[in-house]
Amino acid sequence: MKNSRRSSANRQSVQGLAILAMFTSVILVLAFTPLGLIDLPFIKATILHVPVVIGAVLLGPRKGAFLGGVFGVASLIKNTIAPSALSFAFSPFMPVPGQDKGSLWALVICLVPRILVGVTPWLIYRLWGTLFSKQNKTMQTGGLAAAGIVGALTNTILVMGMIYLVFRQPYADIKGIALGEVFNVILGVVAANGVPELLVAAVLVPLVCLPLLKAMPHLNNDKN
């Protein structure tokens, strides 16, 4: 009996690592092709949060945080080798406008929100599961959609909020606007980028997670 349990635990561990490797690969492929980071005039819109959210829901917050870190590092590399006007906020290797060097705050903005994208969706999905029965497919779908929405909002709000707090003046300079207008412009970016990103996550997260959770019900247990 003990050997059977140990064998089952080993299979589950291997499955978890395989899924982690798969989503890591997906993030890297998306990051370094036009599919994942979409170049816009002042920022790179992204769908990289989607595999991070899915990984967090399926594998738990620790592996989710790892995937979020992969997202952040990929964004750092992309903003360094293929910079946009706002890349100084994501890469310390890109000089801040008006200065001759980059800022270490760029590492915080690039990494911390993305790591949290791998944590907050799991928390929301687990909370949803305590409030509503996961046996009800409609309610489970709602929980997965909510996890996707929260993951997308975590990324967009924290990234743009930190840019406002840390790089308000450089942001105004590159946009050619008054300092007092930055808040409203950033709100516009949150709406323009954040709404499509959360809608994509709300659709794709349940679409991918439901069949995987059905096939491997041990995923997302409390031990993760």
C-alpha positions as CSV (number, residue, x, y, z in Angstrom):
1,M,0.0,0.0,0.0
2,K,2.8,2.4,0.9
3,N,4.6,1.6,-2.4
4,S,1.4,2.3,-4.3
5,R,0.9,5.6,-2.6
6,R,4.5,6.5,-3.2
7,S,4.2,5.6,-6.9
8,S,1.1,7.6,-7.2
9,A,2.7,10.6,-5.6
10,N,5.7,10.3,-7.9
11,R,3.5,10.2,-11.0
12,Q,1.7,13.3,-9.8
13,S,5.0,15.1,-9.2
14,V,6.2,14.2,-12.6
15,Q,2.9,15.4,-14.2
16,G,3.2,18.7,-12.3
17,L,6.8,19.2,-13.5
18,A,5.8,18.3,-17.0
19,I,3.0,20.8,-17.0
20,L,5.4,23.4,-15.5
21,A,7.9,22.8,-18.2
22,M,5.2,23.0,-20.9
23,F,3.9,26.4,-19.6
24,T,7.4,27.7,-19.2
25,S,8.0,26.8,-22.9
26,V,4.8,28.5,-23.9
27,I,5.7,31.7,-22.1
28,L,9.2,31.8,-23.8
29,V,7.7,31.1,-27.2
30,L,5.1,33.8,-26.8
31,A,7.7,36.3,-25.4
32,F,10.1,36.0,-28.3
33,T,7.6,35.9,-31.1
34,P,5.1,38.6,-32.2
35,L,2.3,36.6,-30.5
36,G,3.1,37.4,-26.9
37,L,4.4,40.9,-26.6
38,I,2.7,43.2,-29.1
39,D,4.7,46.4,-29.9
40,L,2.6,49.5,-29.5
41,P,4.0,53.1,-29.9
42,F,4.6,53.6,-26.1
43,I,4.3,50.1,-24.5
44,K,4.2,46.4,-25.3
45,A,0.7,44.9,-24.8
46,T,0.9,41.3,-23.7
47,I,-0.9,37.9,-23.4
48,L,1.9,36.4,-21.4
49,H,-0.2,36.6,-18.3
50,V,-2.5,33.9,-19.6
51,P,-0.2,30.9,-19.3
52,V,1.0,32.2,-15.9
53,V,-2.6,32.3,-14.7
54,I,-3.4,28.9,-16.0
55,G,-0.2,27.5,-14.4
56,A,-1.1,29.1,-11.1
57,V,-4.6,27.6,-11.1
58,L,-3.4,24.1,-12.0
59,L,-0.1,24.0,-10.1
60,G,-0.5,26.3,-7.1
61,P,1.1,29.6,-6.1
62,R,4.7,28.5,-5.8
63,K,4.9,27.2,-9.3
64,G,2.7,30.0,-10.4
65,A,5.2,32.5,-9.0
66,F,8.0,30.7,-10.9
67,L,6.0,31.1,-14.1
68,G,5.4,34.7,-13.3
69,G,9.2,35.2,-12.8
70,V,9.8,33.6,-16.2
71,F,7.3,36.1,-17.6
72,G,9.1,39.0,-15.9
73,V,12.6,37.9,-17.1
74,A,11.3,37.4,-20.6
75,S,9.9,40.9,-20.6
76,L,13.2,42.3,-19.2
77,I,15.1,40.6,-22.1
78,K,12.6,41.7,-24.7
79,N,12.6,45.3,-23.5
80,T,16.4,45.3,-23.6
81,I,17.0,43.8,-27.0
82,A,14.0,45.2,-28.8
83,P,13.2,48.4,-26.8
84,S,10.1,50.6,-27.1
85,A,9.8,54.2,-25.8
86,L,8.8,52.9,-22.4
87,S,11.4,50.1,-22.1
88,F,13.4,52.1,-19.5
89,A,10.6,51.2,-17.0
90,F,11.2,47.5,-17.6
91,S,14.9,47.2,-18.1
92,P,17.6,48.8,-15.9
93,F,19.9,48.6,-19.0
94,M,17.8,51.2,-20.8
95,P,18.6,54.9,-19.8
96,V,15.8,56.8,-18.2
97,P,14.9,59.9,-20.3
98,G,16.9,62.8,-19.1
99,Q,19.5,60.6,-17.5
100,D,22.6,58.7,-18.7
101,K,21.7,55.4,-17.0
102,G,18.9,53.1,-16.2
103,S,17.1,52.6,-12.9
104,L,17.0,49.5,-10.6
105,W,13.3,50.3,-10.1
106,A,12.8,48.8,-13.6
107,L,13.6,45.4,-12.1
108,V,10.9,45.8,-9.5
109,I,8.3,46.9,-12.1
110,C,9.3,44.1,-14.5
111,L,9.4,41.3,-11.9
112,V,7.2,41.9,-8.9
113,P,3.8,42.4,-10.6
114,R,4.5,39.4,-12.9
115,I,5.4,37.1,-10.0
116,L,2.2,38.1,-8.3
117,V,0.3,37.2,-11.4
118,G,1.3,33.7,-10.5
119,V,-0.2,34.0,-7.0
120,T,-3.4,36.1,-7.0
121,P,-5.3,34.0,-9.5
122,W,-4.7,30.9,-7.3
123,L,-6.0,32.8,-4.2
124,I,-9.1,33.9,-6.0
125,Y,-9.8,30.4,-7.4
126,R,-9.3,28.8,-4.0
127,L,-11.5,31.4,-2.3
128,W,-14.2,30.8,-5.0
129,G,-14.0,27.1,-4.3
130,T,-14.7,27.7,-0.6
131,L,-17.8,29.8,-1.4
132,F,-19.2,27.7,-4.3
133,S,-19.1,24.0,-5.1
134,K,-16.5,23.0,-7.7
135,Q,-18.7,20.1,-8.6
136,N,-21.0,22.6,-10.3
137,K,-19.4,23.2,-13.7
138,T,-20.9,26.6,-14.2
139,M,-19.6,27.8,-10.8
140,Q,-16.2,26.3,-11.5
141,T,-16.1,28.0,-14.9
142,G,-17.0,31.3,-13.1
143,G,-14.1,30.8,-10.7
144,L,-11.6,30.1,-13.4
145,A,-12.8,33.2,-15.3
146,A,-12.5,35.3,-12.1
147,A,-9.0,34.0,-11.7
148,G,-8.1,35.0,-15.2
149,I,-9.6,38.5,-14.7
150,V,-7.7,39.0,-11.4
151,G,-4.4,37.8,-13.0
152,A,-4.8,40.3,-15.9
153,L,-5.7,43.1,-13.5
154,T,-2.8,42.3,-11.2
155,N,-0.4,42.7,-14.1
156,T,-1.9,45.8,-15.7
157,I,-2.7,47.8,-12.5
158,L,0.5,47.1,-10.7
159,V,2.7,47.7,-13.7
160,M,1.1,51.0,-14.7
161,G,0.6,52.1,-11.1
162,M,4.3,51.6,-10.3
163,I,5.2,53.4,-13.5
164,Y,3.1,56.3,-12.3
165,L,4.7,56.3,-8.8
166,V,8.3,55.9,-10.0
167,F,8.6,57.3,-13.5
168,R,5.9,59.9,-13.6
169,Q,8.2,62.7,-15.0
170,P,10.0,60.6,-17.6
171,Y,6.6,59.2,-18.7
172,A,5.3,62.8,-19.2
173,D,8.4,63.7,-21.1
174,I,8.2,60.8,-23.6
175,K,4.5,61.4,-24.1
176,G,4.9,65.1,-24.5
177,I,2.3,65.9,-21.8
178,A,2.1,67.9,-18.6
179,L,3.0,66.2,-15.4
180,G,-0.6,66.7,-14.2
181,E,-2.0,64.8,-17.1
182,V,0.0,61.6,-16.5
183,F,-2.6,60.0,-14.2
184,N,-5.4,60.3,-16.7
185,V,-3.2,59.1,-19.5
186,I,-2.2,56.0,-17.5
187,L,-5.9,55.3,-16.7
188,G,-6.5,55.4,-20.4
189,V,-3.7,52.8,-21.0
190,V,-5.1,50.6,-18.2
191,A,-8.5,50.7,-20.0
192,A,-7.1,50.3,-23.5
193,N,-4.7,47.4,-22.7
194,G,-6.2,46.0,-19.5
195,V,-9.8,45.4,-20.7
196,P,-8.8,43.3,-23.7
197,E,-6.2,41.4,-21.7
198,L,-8.7,40.5,-19.0
199,L,-11.3,39.5,-21.5
200,V,-8.8,37.2,-23.2
201,A,-7.8,35.7,-19.8
202,A,-11.5,35.3,-18.8
203,V,-12.1,33.2,-21.9
204,L,-8.9,31.2,-22.3
205,V,-8.3,30.2,-18.6
206,P,-11.5,28.2,-18.3
207,L,-11.1,26.8,-21.8
208,V,-7.7,25.3,-21.0
209,C,-8.1,24.5,-17.3
210,L,-11.5,22.7,-17.3
211,P,-10.4,19.7,-19.4
212,L,-7.0,19.5,-17.5
213,L,-8.6,19.6,-14.1
214,K,-11.1,16.9,-15.2
215,A,-8.3,14.7,-16.5
216,M,-6.0,15.3,-13.6
217,P,-8.2,16.1,-10.5
218,H,-5.2,16.0,-8.2
219,L,-4.0,19.3,-9.7
220,N,-4.4,22.4,-7.6
221,N,-4.7,20.6,-4.3
222,D,-3.9,22.4,-1.0
223,K,-0.4,21.0,-1.0
224,N,0.7,23.1,-3.9
